Each structure stands twice: as C-alpha cells, then as structure tokens.
C-alpha cells in the first residue's frame, strides 16, 4: 500500500516537470516558481517544545544557543524525511553523496554545539563556586585535569570564546561522562565536520599538495549519516549523567 502510494506521487511529480518543460522552460537553470507549493506531511517534524524537553535545553544558560540547537535538531527531522522517502539516501548517486556530506556536517554541528553547551554549564557553575574547595566532583577535577580547558577557562567563563569541539569531548571523557569508545565516535564525526570544504587540501610529503576528499567514492554514505543521528540521540543521556553529578548545586532549578 505504501509503495503503491509513493509510486503515484513519483508519477505525478514527473508529470509536473514534463508540463513545465513543455512550456519552454529550461529546468533547472530557469528558476520556475509555481503558485502552489507542496507541503510536507503534518506531524512528521517534531515541535520545538518537544525538542527542548527531550534534550533538556531549558537548562542551558545560553538561550540563543538552546534555540539554535532546537531549530537545527528540527532540521534533522527534515533530513531524515528526505533520506527515508527519496533515493538521496541511496549510496552511489552523485547528488546524494553531496547531500549526505552536507547532512552529516549539519548533524555534527548540532553535536558540537550541544556538547559546548553542556561544558559551558559546568564552567558557569564551577568557576566562582564558593564550595569549590570541598567539592569532590569528578566534573570539577576534570576541569583542572584538562590543561587546555583550564588555560582558557576564564575566556570561556567571560564569554570571550566558546568551547572547542575537541576540548569538549576530551572534557566529557575525563569527567567520566562518556567512555573511550563513544569519545572515538565523536572524534571521528569531528573529522568529517572538519572537511566541510569542497577543496580540502593536505600536504603529501614535501611541498606537494593533494585533494584527498572524493565525494563520488561513497565516502559520505548513509551509514555515516545514521551514525551521526544515533550519536546525537545519545547526548541527552550524557546530559542526564551530568545532571546526576551536579544534582545539588547545578540543577536545583530550571533556568528561565
């Protein structure tokens, strides 16, 4: 039944494009705008308030960051819809490869921002805490264990710079909030995020430079995208462990 309906939709969409071309338009170079636009099915995309609840975004000190994360997570619903309802999720299609690349990077930027928000919460509460001397929290110890984070602690606290992706995942590992396997998964996704440019160049001995990322060789496949989505889904559990660690001083009330 579902397959039959999808074939009907596919047939109608093709007929629409055929009509547009028959009227003399050169698609896609001619930006043909038709009066009526397709609407996505109601109820597929999550509501922002549900995303806030699922990802505990009400706790975030930076409200702009929380909103941006919520909007970006809602965008992943759109990405999931495209991959699960069209052939852009199929490996091998050149357009699909570029789309999957950008989709993977989009999801990883959400992961990066969410982790930054978690770490900033700790810094906001711990930097000038009067109970610091008596605190035996693993979270607090991890701040001073991470030399890079300790060095830049005041800049982050004063909002002169943000938590970097690498130091964020290292922080979670040192604090015992994630294990080494999950840390490696996050670091692998960070590597994909770092290759956002089409012209990514690395040195290959001496002064030789090579372009090492070929989108057409299945490097950005649907499995990697699904891994990035599943990684994002795990982060609220990490935040919950952070909540339990700071149950007395950090999460005694929900911030307005």
Secondary structure as the mmCIF struct_conf table of DSSP 4:
data_model
#
loop_
_struct_conf.conf_type_id
_struct_conf.id
_struct_conf.beg_label_comp_id
_struct_conf.beg_label_asym_id
_struct_conf.beg_label_seq_id
_struct_conf.end_label_comp_id
_struct_conf.end_label_asym_id
_struct_conf.end_label_seq_id
HELX_RH_AL_P HELX_RH_AL_P1 UNK A 2 UNK A 22
TURN_TY1_P TURN_TY1_P1 UNK A 23 UNK A 24
TURN_TY1_P TURN_TY1_P2 UNK A 27 UNK A 29
BEND BEND1 UNK A 30 UNK A 30
BEND BEND2 UNK A 35 UNK A 36
HELX_LH_PP_P HELX_LH_PP_P1 UNK A 40 UNK A 41
TURN_TY1_P TURN_TY1_P3 UNK A 42 UNK A 43
BEND BEND3 UNK A 44 UNK A 45
HELX_LH_PP_P HELX_LH_PP_P2 UNK A 46 UNK A 47
HELX_RH_AL_P HELX_RH_AL_P2 UNK A 48 UNK A 54
TURN_TY1_P TURN_TY1_P4 UNK A 55 UNK A 56
HELX_RH_3T_P HELX_RH_3T_P1 UNK A 57 UNK A 59
BEND BEND4 UNK A 61 UNK A 61
HELX_RH_AL_P HELX_RH_AL_P3 UNK A 63 UNK A 85
BEND BEND5 UNK A 86 UNK A 86
HELX_RH_3T_P HELX_RH_3T_P2 UNK A 87 UNK A 89
BEND BEND6 UNK A 90 UNK A 90
TURN_TY1_P TURN_TY1_P5 UNK A 91 UNK A 92
HELX_RH_AL_P HELX_RH_AL_P4 UNK A 94 UNK A 126
TURN_TY1_P TURN_TY1_P6 UNK A 127 UNK A 128
TURN_TY1_P TURN_TY1_P7 UNK A 130 UNK A 131
HELX_RH_3T_P HELX_RH_3T_P3 UNK A 132 UNK A 134
HELX_RH_AL_P HELX_RH_AL_P5 UNK A 138 UNK A 145
HELX_RH_AL_P HELX_RH_AL_P6 UNK A 147 UNK A 151
TURN_TY1_P TURN_TY1_P8 UNK A 152 UNK A 152
HELX_RH_AL_P HELX_RH_AL_P7 UNK A 153 UNK A 157
TURN_TY1_P TURN_TY1_P9 UNK A 158 UNK A 159
BEND BEND7 UNK A 160 UNK A 161
HELX_LH_PP_P HELX_LH_PP_P3 UNK A 162 UNK A 164
HELX_RH_AL_P HELX_RH_AL_P8 UNK A 165 UNK A 174
TURN_TY1_P TURN_TY1_P10 UNK A 175 UNK A 176
BEND BEND8 UNK A 177 UNK A 178
HELX_RH_AL_P HELX_RH_AL_P9 UNK A 180 UNK A 193
TURN_TY1_P TURN_TY1_P11 UNK A 194 UNK A 195
BEND BEND9 UNK A 197 UNK A 199
STRN STRN1 UNK A 201 UNK A 203
BEND BEND10 UNK A 205 UNK A 205
TURN_TY1_P TURN_TY1_P12 UNK A 206 UNK A 207
STRN STRN2 UNK A 209 UNK A 211
HELX_RH_3T_P HELX_RH_3T_P4 UNK A 215 UNK A 217
TURN_TY1_P TURN_TY1_P13 UNK A 218 UNK A 218
BEND BEND11 UNK A 219 UNK A 220
HELX_RH_AL_P HELX_RH_AL_P10 UNK A 222 UNK A 245
TURN_TY1_P TURN_TY1_P14 UNK A 246 UNK A 250
BEND BEND12 UNK A 251 UNK A 253
#
